[in-house]
């Protein structure tokens, strides 16, 4: 990945989009400190995340990876308890505040009635909400989501995206996510970052980024752009000449 200069503002919802292999997940893992950059640094409120204690960092950043083990023999409540680990004192016992936050995480993700259900018994959307509940139980300032709607049907995709929007609007979480559905990204994001071959090619509001030139340059397709209820959407219309089938 080439050198990247990127600033994320507090309270933004940002979606990283681009073709497969463009570096989206790699960038997300770099800024979440799951990977270490070969050069440069990642700053959180002016401090290098690589100089921060892991537990202190986990109190501010939470990462939900693309793949989670949905066969874990845990209840929803037990899974969410793990989200409090960065805040538990050295003697390892949760306090009243921790239990209150677990209740809050169950409530905000609409999982209160699923507390005692084991993960394998849940639907895809319910399991994804349970993992998000674990992440938000950390009470992070920044939440990273790597393809949070992958493998979900459209109703569960919308359920997860509405939850993301609620976490941002009601609790002020900054959210950075990788999405493949560009129309969903446009609908739920303040800002789109388009990547190709390890570089940021476009960066701006959905209205500015979604244009025919971008789709031709990045995805090698032609596209029709339209607006509905103040949101910009696209529909693919045809392959460009250089990638058309013969």
N, C-alpha and C positions, 0 to 999 in steps of 0.2 A: 504494500500500500504506500502511495506517495505521501509526502508531507501534507497535512490537512490543518487549516486554521479555521476553527469553528467556535462560535460563542453561542451558548444556550442561555436564554433569559429565564429568570424565575417565573414560573406559572405558565410557561408555554406548553402546548402539545405539539410535538414534532414527529413526523413520520419520515422514515428513511425508505425510499423506493428506488427501484432499478432492476435490471435483469438479474437472473441467477448468476452468482459468482462475481457480482460487482463490488463486493466489500461491505455490504450493509451490516451483516451480523458481526463481521470483524471489527468494524468501527464501533458498534454497540458494545462489544466485549472490551474494547480498549478503554472506552470512557467509563465502563463499569468496573475497571481494574481486574477483569478476568484475564486480560492479556497485558503484557508490558510493552510499551512502544520501544522500537529500536533507538529512537531519538526523540527529543522533546519531552513534554510532560502534559498531564491533564490536571487542571486546576479546579478545585471546588471552593468557591468564595475566596479565591486568591491563594489557597494552600494546595500544594501538590498532593494528590490522592495517594501517591506511592510513599509519602512520608508520614501518612496518618496510620494510627493503629487500626488493625482490621476491624476490631469491635466498634471503635468510634466511627469508622467509615460506614459500617453496616447500620448504624443508627441514622444515617443520612441518605444512603443509597440502597435501593432494593432492585434485584434483577430477577425476572422470571424468564428462564430460558425457553427455547422452542419446544424441547422434549422434556416431559416429566414422567416419572414412574407412577402410572395410574393404578398399578397393581399392588402398591404398598398396603399392608394390612394395618391401616391407620383409620381412625374415624376423622371426620372433618374437624372436630374440635381439637383432636390431638395434633393434626397437621398444622392448624393455625397457631397452636402454642409454640411451635418452632420459630415463628416469626418474632417472638418476644426474646429469643436467645441473646441478641446483642444488648438488651437492656437489663437482663437478669444479673444480679450481683454475683460476686465470686462464689458465694456459698450455694448458688444454684437454685434458690427457691423463689418462685414468683410471688409478688406482692399483690395487694388489692388493686393497685393501678394497672398491673399487667392483666389481671382478670377482667377489669373493666374494658380495657382496650380489645381483648379477645371478643367480648360481647359486642363491642362496637363493630369490629371487623365482620362478625357473623351477620349483624344487622345490615350494614351498609352493602354487603354482597348478597343479601336476601337468602342467607343460609341458616338462619336461626333454627328452623325446623329440621335441618339436616345434620345438626351437631353430632349425633350419635351414629350416623350412617357411615359405613366404611367406603373408602374411595372406589373400589371396583363395582359397587352397587349403583354408582351415580351415572347419569348421562354425561356425554362429552362436555356440554355447556356447564353442567353443575360442577364437574371436576375442575374445569378451567377456572370457574369462579372461586372454588376452594383454594386453588393455588394462588390466585390473586389475593384472596383474603389473607393467606399466610404472609404474602409480601407486604400488604398494607398494614398488617399487624406490627410490622417493624416501625410504623409511623415515619416513613422516609420522607425526605424533602423531594427526592427525585426517584421516579419509578421507571425502570427500563423493561420493556416488553419485546421479546423476540418472536414475531409472528404469532400473536396471541389468539388469532382466529383460525389457524391452520387446522384442517380436518374437522371443522365444525360446520354443521348445516347453516343455512342463511339465518334462521331464527335465532340460533345460539350465537352466531357471529354478531348480530345486532345487539343481543343481550350483553355480550362482553363489551362491545364498543360503547353502549350507553353507560355501562358501569365505569369505563375509563373516563368518559366525559363527566360523570357525576363526581368522581374522585378529584378531578381537576377543578371543577367549578365550586364544589362545596368545601373542599379541604385544601385547595391551593397547591396540590401536588404538581410538580413539573414532570411531564411524561414524555419519554422518547421511545418510540417503537418502530420496529421493522414491520412493514405491511406489504403484501403482494397485491391486494385489491386496491387499485389506485383510486377508484371512486369512493371507497370507504375512507381512504386516507384523506382525500379532499374534503369529505363531509365532516370529519371529526378532528381535523388538525388545523392549527393556526399557521403552520409552516411545513412545507415539503422540502426535503433535501434529496436530490436525485443523484445517484451514483452510477458510475460505469468505469470498469477497469481500475478500481481502487481510487478514483478521483471523484470529488464533488463537482458535478457539471452544472447543476441548477440549484438555487437556494432562494426560497421566497414564499409568498402566500400562494395558496392553491390557484387563485385567479391569475397570478403572474406566471406560475410554473407550468400549468396545464395549457399548452399551446401546440399547434401542429408541428412547429419546428422541433420541440422537445421530443415528441413521439417519433418523429422521423430520425432524429439524431441518436436517441437513446435506445428505442425499441424497434427501430427500422420498420415502422408501420405508419400509415396515414390515419388520421383520426378526425372526427367531427367533435367540436367543443361546443357545449351549450350550458346555460345556467338555469337553475330551477330553485326557487325559494332562496335566492342569494347564495347558492352553492354551485360551484363549477363542476361539471361532469364531462365525461368523454365517452364516445363509442368508437371502436376501431372500424375503419371503413375498407382498407385494403392494404396489402403488403406494398412496400416501396419497390421500385424497379430492381434494386440490387439484391433483394432477397425474395423476389417473386418466384413461384415455382414454374418450371417449363414442362 
